[in-house]
Amino acid sequence: MPITFAARQHLTLFLDNQLIFRAPRTGNYSLDLAALVASNNKTTRHLLCVWHPEQSPNYTSFTNATASQAKSGAPAQRWWKPQLRLAGQQGENIFLCFLLLIGLLYGAVRTIYRPGFARIYELWSNTPGEQNFLSRPTITWLNLLLVLIFSLSLGLLIVAIHTNVQSLVVLRQLFAVPESGLVLRVLTYALLVAAFVFLKLVYLSLMGYIFNVSSLILVQYREFVRSLLFMGLFLPIVMLLYLVLNQTWPDGVLWVSNGVVSLMLLATVFRVARTLHRRVSIINLHLFSYLCATEIIPLTVLLKLLVITY
């Protein structure tokens, strides 16, 4: 009786009121129940209980594993080791189509908006073009298109790498997204990422009014968007790594993807702090508190949701 299931950390299983499993961390697991049942009782009925101390378990993720999966699985002494769920050939085809679409969108935007595209992605230069970008309007067609492409890239990466978990905790509390609907999942995460980027301006306006630093809001938001878009160029590369190595090196792909997302968020905060420091010293306690409220605290929340959870 081999089964596979998705489990959050601390999820426990009981067989006939006996503890047989406790998830050491969030992941996908496989378990052979027959090995845990007494040999003379295998033909009788047994009670399997699933329990989590904080949340309702994802009962729909429990499925029967095939005999071939059971034979090719880990040895019995390592039955507890979490296994990443592979998306399969159909999932890989969907991911590849999305990746090609993202590449075509980047190419089209670069062709149509060549000068503006160059200003955004010449991030590490100290040319006057960098300051010129920070003084330009925030909401433009170019910025809107690039934010949507970035959101699609990050949503695709989240679904591809974290497909072993049914949904993010916050997302599950809003509405259910089926595990099998990869296209719907990618679009849902992309919309959430885009909403976060656009609503960041509203949040900055509110915090700028509270801290009385309204003059820094537009500069901070433009640097935030520009840095995020530049870092987003590396997300398709991680997706290529996933498509090539996920079958043979899933743990390494997971570490690399989480590392890239973490570095992207950290580098964005660093760039924003550097830009603000050029105008007003962030050593000032008042401005440092504002920076913590607008950048560091959201960074901590995102790292918890996207990286530490997995």
Backbone hydrogen bonds, N-H to C=O, Kabsch-Sander energy under -0.5 kcal/mol:
donor,donor_aa,acceptor,acceptor_aa,energy
3,I,31,L,-2.8
4,T,63,T,-2.5
5,F,29,Y,-2.3
7,A,27,G,-2.8
10,H,23,A,-2.7
11,L,8,R,-2.0
12,T,51,W,-2.9
13,L,21,F,-2.2
14,F,49,C,-2.5
15,L,18,Q,-2.7
16,D,14,F,-0.6
16,D,47,L,-3.4
18,Q,15,L,-0.9
20,I,13,L,-2.4
21,F,13,L,-1.3
23,A,11,L,-3.0
27,G,7,A,-2.5
28,N,83,Q,-0.6
29,Y,5,F,-2.9
31,L,3,I,-2.6
33,L,1,M,-2.3
33,L,31,L,-0.8
35,A,32,D,-0.7
36,L,33,L,-1.4
37,V,34,A,-1.0
41,N,38,A,-2.1
42,K,39,S,-0.6
44,T,41,N,-1.1
48,L,46,H,-0.6
49,C,14,F,-3.1
49,C,47,L,-0.5
51,W,12,T,-2.3
59,Y,57,P,-1.5
61,S,58,N,-1.2
62,F,59,Y,-1.6
63,T,4,T,-2.4
63,T,61,S,-0.6
65,A,2,P,-2.3
70,A,66,T,-2.0
71,K,67,A,-2.3
72,S,68,S,-2.0
73,G,70,A,-0.7
78,R,75,P,-1.8
79,W,76,A,-1.5
81,K,78,R,-1.6
83,Q,28,N,-4.5
86,L,84,L,-0.5
91,G,87,A,-0.9
92,E,88,G,-2.5
93,N,89,Q,-2.2
94,I,90,Q,-1.9
95,F,91,G,-2.6
96,L,92,E,-2.5
97,C,93,N,-2.2
98,F,94,I,-2.2
99,L,95,F,-2.4
100,L,96,L,-2.4
101,L,97,C,-2.3
102,I,98,F,-2.5
103,G,99,L,-2.2
104,L,100,L,-2.4
105,L,101,L,-2.4
106,Y,102,I,-2.5
107,G,103,G,-2.3
108,A,104,L,-2.5
109,V,105,L,-2.6
110,R,106,Y,-2.4
111,T,107,G,-1.8
112,I,108,A,-2.4
113,Y,109,V,-3.0
114,R,111,T,-0.5
117,F,113,Y,-2.7
118,A,114,R,-2.1
119,R,115,P,-1.9
120,I,116,G,-1.7
121,Y,117,F,-1.9
122,E,118,A,-1.0
123,L,121,Y,-1.1
125,S,122,E,-0.6
130,E,127,T,-1.6
131,Q,127,T,-0.7
132,N,128,P,-2.2
133,F,129,G,-1.9
134,L,130,E,-1.4
135,S,131,Q,-0.8
135,S,132,N,-0.6
136,R,133,F,-1.3
140,T,138,T,-1.0
144,L,140,T,-2.5
145,L,141,W,-2.4
146,L,142,L,-2.4
147,V,143,N,-2.4
148,L,144,L,-2.1
149,I,145,L,-2.2
150,F,146,L,-2.7
151,S,147,V,-2.6
152,L,148,L,-2.1
153,S,149,I,-2.2
154,L,150,F,-2.7
155,G,151,S,-2.6
156,L,152,L,-2.2
157,L,153,S,-2.1
158,I,154,L,-2.4
159,V,155,G,-2.1
160,A,156,L,-2.4
161,I,157,L,-2.7
162,H,158,I,-2.2
163,T,160,A,-0.6
165,V,162,H,-1.6
172,R,168,L,-2.5
173,Q,169,V,-1.3
174,L,170,V,-0.7
174,L,171,L,-1.0
175,F,171,L,-2.3
182,L,180,S,-1.9
185,R,181,G,-2.4
186,V,182,L,-2.7
187,L,183,V,-2.3
188,T,184,L,-2.3
189,Y,185,R,-2.6
190,A,186,V,-2.3
191,L,187,L,-2.2
192,L,188,T,-1.9
193,V,189,Y,-2.5
194,A,190,A,-2.6
195,A,191,L,-2.5
196,F,192,L,-2.1
197,V,193,V,-2.2
198,F,194,A,-2.4
199,L,195,A,-2.6
200,K,196,F,-0.9
201,L,198,F,-1.0
202,V,198,F,-0.6
203,Y,199,L,-2.3
204,L,200,K,-2.7
205,S,201,L,-2.2
206,L,202,V,-2.0
207,M,203,Y,-2.5
208,G,204,L,-3.0
209,Y,205,S,-1.8
210,I,206,L,-1.9
211,F,207,M,-2.7
212,N,208,G,-0.7
213,V,208,G,-2.3
216,L,213,V,-2.0
217,I,214,S,-1.1
220,Q,216,L,-2.4
221,Y,217,I,-2.6
222,R,218,L,-2.5
223,E,219,V,-2.2
224,F,220,Q,-2.3
225,V,221,Y,-2.6
226,R,222,R,-2.5
227,S,223,E,-2.6
228,L,224,F,-2.2
229,L,225,V,-2.5
230,F,226,R,-2.0
231,M,227,S,-2.5
232,G,228,L,-1.7
233,L,229,L,-0.5
233,L,230,F,-1.4
234,F,231,M,-1.7
235,L,232,G,-1.1
238,V,234,F,-1.7
239,M,235,L,-2.0
240,L,236,P,-2.1
241,L,237,I,-2.0
242,Y,238,V,-2.2
243,L,239,M,-2.5
244,V,240,L,-1.9
245,L,241,L,-2.7
246,N,242,Y,-2.1
249,W,245,L,-3.3
253,V,249,W,-2.0
254,L,250,P,-2.2
255,W,251,D,-2.1
256,V,252,G,-2.6
257,S,253,V,-2.6
258,N,254,L,-2.4
259,G,255,W,-2.3
260,V,256,V,-2.5
261,V,257,S,-2.4
262,S,258,N,-2.3
263,L,259,G,-2.7
264,M,260,V,-2.4
265,L,261,V,-2.1
266,L,262,S,-2.6
267,A,263,L,-2.9
268,T,264,M,-1.7
269,V,265,L,-2.0
270,F,266,L,-2.3
271,R,267,A,-2.6
272,V,268,T,-2.3
273,A,269,V,-2.6
274,R,270,F,-2.4
275,T,271,R,-2.4
276,L,272,V,-2.4
277,H,273,A,-2.3
278,R,274,R,-1.2
279,R,275,T,-0.6
279,R,276,L,-1.1
280,V,276,L,-3.0
284,N,281,S,-1.2
288,F,284,N,-2.6
289,S,285,L,-2.2
290,Y,286,H,-1.7
291,L,287,L,-2.5
292,C,288,F,-2.2
293,A,289,S,-2.1
294,T,290,Y,-2.0
295,E,291,L,-2.4
296,I,291,L,-1.4
297,I,292,C,-2.7
299,L,295,E,-2.1
300,T,296,I,-2.3
301,V,297,I,-2.1
302,L,298,P,-2.5
303,L,299,L,-2.5
304,K,300,T,-2.0
305,L,301,V,-2.2
306,L,302,L,-3.0
307,V,303,L,-2.0
308,I,303,L,-2.8
309,T,304,K,-1.3
310,Y,307,V,-1.4
